[in-house]
Amino acid sequence: MQKKALTSLTVLFFMMGFITCLNDILVPYLKAVFQLDYAQAALVQFCFFGAYGLTSIPASKIIEKLGYHHGMVLGFMVTAVGCLLFYPAVSLHTYGLFLFALFILASGVVLLQVAANPYVSVIGPKETASSRLTMVQAFNSFGTFLAPFFGAYFILSKLDQTSNAEGVKYPYLIIAVVLVVIALLLSRLKLPEIKSEESKTASSWRKVLKEPGVLLGMIGIFTYVGAEVAIGTFLINYIVETTTTSETQAAGLVAIYWGCAMVGRFLGIFTLKKFSPGRVLMVHAMAAIGLILISINSRGNISVYSMILIGLCNSIMFPTIFTLAIKGLAPNETSKGSGLLATAILGGALVPVLTGQIADLAGLRTAFLLPTLCYGYIAFMGLRNR
């Protein structure tokens, strides 16, 4: 039964990664179609990840009532609705409607995140929670690895052929159909249901927030997601500015960035069993800082590939920060803890916009100093938990 549950969760994490990473293709595509500056284009990420800040706690309440299994089914359906809204957005050629569609789509992904992350943590031994979550996150990275190729072929390749965003219409319709099929199949599976009993206890949001590590974990998730998304958002533009590569070719290099995260997560399954999670987290954060500094102070391939290798450093950060944050929580507090941590994914909305504003004023190289500061906090958190 546990094997069936983990198999279902790998499909779920794959789709979450695939859909989220397509934003890295949407940003340069919509930037060109609507002639936006960096800060305006980053509103794609602001609306997508802003949904985490607004809907994570309501999503955790839904999970308390429906359970993890039904919550995941609902999450797939809401995500499909968001994908379908791309059709009228293209027809009306309205940037604001694209942003609204992304918000609805992301609200479904939030529901999936809030349900899936604690579910992975509690369906097996606590001692192996980090490695188990890292394993399913590796398939999330596999989705982020494939998404740029999909986006380059179906979306970016149409950039010179249309000026009304027509290139995104059918790819998102296809994704919507796939999501509905997955939701129907998932609804028919019999998975081990772990119902939250939080509604039967006096445990409050404030009490959970006061648990050791939860607040620090929220800041860690905020800075990690913010840094990773900011780099992924502007990586195509950075590569085009640094080299003579086209947008379509640069998308393949972005795939390597996410592919490095996938490889790192598979390796993390073993390193997190051998070394303490805090120590592994600290080393990865320090390596990310070093690679950014090398990239912004060099030119050509060294500059590009040192930035791409940061994906390897990102690999174990989310699952490690997440499990360090909730390890002190009682079983009946996990959905509230997950909801608070998912709220912190708001960093993916704010940090890219701030990075875009700095890029408009001083260029992308200077702007990437902001993710460097984010990794500095993660290194501190790893040091504290080593």
QUITA-V185864 format. One record per residue. N is the residue number from 1. D_CENTER is the distance of its C-alpha to the mean C-alpha in Angstrom with 2 decimals. Layout:
# QUITA-V185864
n->(N:N)
d_center->(D_CENTER:D_CENTER)
This chain:
# QUITA-V185864
n->(1:2:3:4:5:6:7:8:9:10:11:12:13:14:15:16:17:18:19:20:21:22:23:24:25:26:27:28:29:30:31:32:33:34:35:36:37:38:39:40:41:42:43:44:45:46:47:48:49:50:51:52:53:54:55:56:57:58:59:60:61:62:63:64:65:66:67:68:69:70:71:72:73:74:75:76:77:78:79:80:81:82:83:84:85:86:87:88:89:90:91:92:93:94:95:96:97:98:99:100:101:102:103:104:105:106:107:108:109:110:111:112:113:114:115:116:117:118:119:120:121:122:123:124:125:126:127:128:129:130:131:132:133:134:135:136:137:138:139:140:141:142:143:144:145:146:147:148:149:150:151:152:153:154:155:156:157:158:159:160:161:162:163:164:165:166:167:168:169:170:171:172:173:174:175:176:177:178:179:180:181:182:183:184:185:186:187:188:189:190:191:192:193:194:195:196:197:198:199:200:201:202:203:204:205:206:207:208:209:210:211:212:213:214:215:216:217:218:219:220:221:222:223:224:225:226:227:228:229:230:231:232:233:234:235:236:237:238:239:240:241:242:243:244:245:246:247:248:249:250:251:252:253:254:255:256:257:258:259:260:261:262:263:264:265:266:267:268:269:270:271:272:273:274:275:276:277:278:279:280:281:282:283:284:285:286:287:288:289:290:291:292:293:294:295:296:297:298:299:300:301:302:303:304:305:306:307:308:309:310:311:312:313:314:315:316:317:318:319:320:321:322:323:324:325:326:327:328:329:330:331:332:333:334:335:336:337:338:339:340:341:342:343:344:345:346:347:348:349:350:351:352:353:354:355:356:357:358:359:360:361:362:363:364:365:366:367:368:369:370:371:372:373:374:375:376:377:378:379:380:381:382:383:384:385:386)
d_center->(27.62:24.90:24.48:24.13:21.47:19.39:19.97:18.76:15.57:14.89:15.28:12.97:10.06:11.14:11.10:7.69:6.50:9.52:9.22:5.96:7.53:10.78:10.20:11.16:14.28:14.93:15.18:18.13:19.52:19.87:20.88:23.75:24.69:24.93:25.97:23.50:23.19:20.04:19.57:20.17:17.81:14.98:15.66:13.46:10.39:12.63:13.35:9.99:8.46:12.12:12.20:10.51:13.48:16.00:15.34:13.92:17.50:19.12:16.76:17.87:21.42:21.06:20.02:23.11:25.31:24.04:22.83:19.68:20.92:21.87:18.82:16.65:19.23:19.12:15.34:15.84:18.79:17.27:14.48:17.48:19.35:16.77:17.05:20.83:20.97:20.26:23.84:25.65:23.47:24.77:28.25:28.56:26.88:25.32:22.29:22.10:21.92:18.97:17.16:18.45:17.33:13.71:14.11:15.65:13.16:10.28:12.83:13.10:9.49:10.01:13.16:11.77:9.49:12.60:14.86:13.38:12.43:15.96:17.56:16.69:18.00:21.22:22.40:23.69:25.27:23.69:24.68:22.32:19.31:17.29:18.25:17.74:14.16:13.66:15.41:13.31:10.07:12.20:12.43:8.72:9.32:12.44:10.87:9.01:12.51:14.47:12.79:14.32:17.65:17.56:16.77:19.41:21.99:21.66:20.48:21.20:24.47:25.69:25.26:28.95:30.26:29.23:28.77:27.54:23.98:25.54:23.28:20.30:22.56:23.14:19.84:18.17:21.32:20.99:17.43:18.84:21.70:19.66:17.63:21.00:22.53:19.89:20.36:24.10:24.10:21.94:24.34:27.23:26.04:27.55:24.97:25.90:25.39:24.68:25.57:24.84:28.11:26.87:28.81:31.93:31.61:32.03:28.68:27.19:23.94:25.88:27.07:23.63:22.48:25.60:24.78:24.61:21.21:19.27:19.58:18.97:15.87:14.61:15.41:13.75:10.32:11.08:12.17:9.70:6.55:9.38:10.81:8.20:7.33:11.11:12.20:10.37:11.61:15.12:15.51:17.49:19.72:20.16:21.29:23.58:25.10:25.62:27.08:28.84:25.98:25.30:22.02:22.13:22.85:20.20:17.55:18.79:18.28:14.64:14.45:16.11:13.57:10.86:13.91:14.75:11.62:12.83:16.32:15.57:14.07:17.20:19.31:17.70:19.09:22.45:22.07:20.70:23.79:26.13:25.02:23.93:20.17:20.90:22.79:20.20:17.55:20.19:21.12:17.68:17.20:20.74:20.27:17.36:19.75:22.52:20.78:19.85:23.46:24.84:22.95:24.01:27.51:28.12:28.49:28.09:26.43:26.16:24.11:21.75:21.37:21.04:17.97:16.59:17.38:14.99:12.42:14.83:14.73:10.99:11.40:12.64:11.40:8.93:11.45:14.32:13.69:13.06:16.26:18.23:17.62:18.78:21.46:24.17:23.54:25.98:24.95:25.71:23.31:20.07:18.80:19.62:17.96:14.75:15.10:15.70:12.79:10.40:12.43:11.58:7.94:10.45:10.36:7.83:10.85:13.67:13.27:12.82:15.78:17.80:17.16:18.34:21.35:22.31:22.03:24.37:26.78:26.75:24.77:21.44:22.88:23.68:20.43:18.50:20.48:18.19:15.23:18.15:19.04:15.60:16.00:19.52:18.60:16.46:19.59:21.71:19.80:20.21:23.83:24.44:23.30:24.81)
